[in-house]
Structures are given as structure tokens and as C-alpha cells.
Amino acid sequence: MLYFSEIAMVNTTALQMYWEIGQYISLQIKSARWGTKVVGDLADYLKRQNPRRRGLSKRNLYNMVKFYDVYSRPIFIDRISQLNINEFVQLPTAQLETTNNVC
């Protein structure tokens, strides 16, 4: 049975992984070390290494780059630091009601 804290930890780990992959690819592309074909080749390589692994397609890799590029902009980082929040807070409409028998 998974608890909300375990789910949040998994989500945090996944976001960290997507951020780091996006950062790596973004920096390689921006430094002109990689062309756009390399990202497709990387996706193909990852698929061959572990065919059951999902989520590392060319499209998803580019989504990770976009995620990193958007949320690493100085204006975004400055705004978050001004808010002085340490964790992500959902709007009340996005909150799930918890009951004792929900896993």
C-alpha cells in the first residue's frame, strides 16, 4: 500500500531525473557539441539498452529539455525565491480528499 508521502517522494525523484536529463541535453545542444540528430540517436540507444523502459523517447527527451529551459530561467528562479516557499503548494481545487481506506 502506497502512502501519499511515498508517492510524493517518487514524484520528486522523477522530477529531479527529468530536470537533470533536460539540463544535460540542453547544455550539450547549446554548446554546439550535439546536433538535433543526436537526441534521436540517444533515444534509440536508450530503447535498445532497455526495451521495457518507457518515457525516454525523442519527444520526451525534448520535453525534458523544455522543462529545464523554462524553469531554469533567472526570472523564474528570482520569482520563486521572492515567494520564499520551500515546497510546492497545490490550489485547494487540486487537493484530494483523503480517507482511511485510500491507498
N, C-alpha and C positions, 0 to 999 in steps of 0.2 A: 504494500500500500504506500503510495507516494503522498507526501505531505507538501503543503504549499511552500515551505521553506526549501525542500529538496527540489521542487520544480523551479523555484526562483534561482537556485544555485546552478541548475542545468542551463537555464536561460542566460544567466550571467556568463557562464563558461562559453556557451555558443556565441554570444555577442563578442566576447573577448577574442575568440578564434576568428570570427568574421572580420573584426577590426584589424587584427594582426595580418591576416592574409591580404586584405584590402590595402593595408599600408605597404606591405612588401611589394605587391604588384604595382601599385600606384607609383612608388618611388623608382622602381625599375623602368617603368614606361616614361616617367618624367625625366629621368637621367639619360634617356635615349639608349639604354642598354638593351631594351627589349622593343620589338615592334609589336603590332597588334596580333600578328600571327602566332607569336609565342604564347599568348594566353590560351588560344585554342589548342595549341600543342600541349600545353600544361594540363588542360582539362582532359585531353585524350590520354595523356600519360597517367594521370591520377585514376582514370577509369580503368585502364589496363592493370594497374597495380592492385586495385581492389574493386572488382566489378560490382560488388554488393553495396559499396559506399555511395550514398546519394548526396546531392547538394553541392557538388563541385563541378558542375557543368560550366561551359564557357560563359553562358548567360549569368549564372550565379556568381562566378568569379568577377565578372564586370559589375554586378550588383554590389559585391563586397568592396570593390574599388570606389564605387559611387558613394557607398555608405561612409567609407573612410574619408573621402574627399569632402563630402558635405559637412560631416560632424567634426572635422579637424580644422575647419576654418577659424582663424583668430577671432572673428566677430562672434561666432557661436560659442567658442570657449570662454571669451570675455563675458558674454551674457550669462552663461551658466555659473561662472564664478561670482558674478554680481548677485545671483539669486541665492547663493550660499546654501544650497541643498546638497545633502550627501547621498541621497537615494532618489530613484525615480518614483514619482508620485502619480498615480492614475486619477483621472477625474472620477467623481462619485458614480457617474453613469457606467463606468467601465469596471466597477468593483463587482466581484461575485459574492453572493451571499453564501456564507459557509454554514454547513450543518455538520453534526457529529458523524453522520454516516456517508459523507462525501469523501472520496479518495483523490 
